[in-house]
Each structure stands twice: as structure tokens, then as C-alpha cells.
Amino acid sequence: MTPTIDTPRLVLMPYRAGMVTYQEIGWLNNKGLMKYSEQRHHVHTIMSQHEYLNRFPVNSHIWLVCLKDDEPGLIPRIGTISAHIDPFNKTANMGVLIGNHAGCGYGTEAWKRVMDFLFEWGTEKIEAGMMQTNEPMMAVCKKTGMAMEGIKPKHFLVDNKRVDLVQYGVWR
């Protein structure tokens, strides 16, 4: 079961079908925000996001990234973060999406805390793959102690140009 996780500025809340809002759909359909994501190929709806969350594997976690606020009941959503667990190999593959608050360090803060959670629960290696042009994601990986492990040349087709897939990882 996915727990609620706190960081100094954030609350990471388990994200399930029924919790989807038009805000998340807006992020997923924002071409600029999705330019580094394979989600850019799809048109997203409330229903498609509910279906996605219902198909999420049992051994995986997905959280809403929310700002902490002094006002009771008001928890602004700013993104999502996920970890797909391979229990047989004790590895996890992570991904993050920060909506309109990019560049404030929230992605790095959430990423580091989820890494700590995964290591606390027995994961031995955490990995992430991204387009080589996704400099913000590579910066998150580097800031959280991950190292580049390899490149898969010309993996993605973006605007009729080939882009490499870069793989980062870190062992406990």
C-alpha cells in the first residue's frame, strides 16, 4: 500500500482513480510540459486517467505531489511521482511530473524522499530513463546521487529527429 510521505515543503499523497481533477488532465495535455514524455502521444481525459490509475501494478506506487499550506483543507496539487517496483530484482524505476511549479526544486525534493522510502523498504537499486534533451530530469538525477549508466542511441523520435535515451541509476 502506498503511504503518505512528508517532506519539508511537500505532502506526497497516494493517487488513486476517483481523485483525478482537470488540473492533472491539463498537465498531461500540455504539449510544452509533456515534450519529454511518451505521454505526449496521447489525448488525456478524466476517464483515461482513471483507467491508467486502475491499471497501476500492485507492486508500484504513485503519489500526488502537493504543497504544504498553513490553511487547513487547502493542499495545492503541483505534480505526480511514481515508482514501478520489480520485487524479484529489488529495483524501482521512477518518474516525476511537476506542473506549473517547475524550477523550484519540488521535483528534486519529492524524488529524494521517494528514493529514501524505497531504500527503507528493501529496494536495492533505483533507476530512471529519459530523453537526452531532458536536462531538468537529468539534473534531478544528478542532484539525488544517481549516475549515468548508459545511453540507448536514437531511441526516441521527436519532431522527426532521433534522440538518445539516457539511463541513470543508484544502488543503496
Secondary structure as UniProt FT lines:
FT   STRAND          5..6
FT   STRAND          10..14
FT   TURN            17..18
FT   HELIX           22..28
FT   TURN            31..36
FT   HELIX           38..41
FT   HELIX           46..54
FT   TURN            58..59
FT   STRAND          60..67
FT   TURN            72..73
FT   STRAND          77..86
FT   TURN            87..90
FT   STRAND          91..98
FT   TURN            100..103
FT   HELIX           106..120
FT   TURN            121..122
FT   STRAND          125..131
FT   TURN            132..133
FT   HELIX           135..143
FT   TURN            144..145
FT   STRAND          147..158
FT   TURN            159..160
FT   STRAND          161..171
//
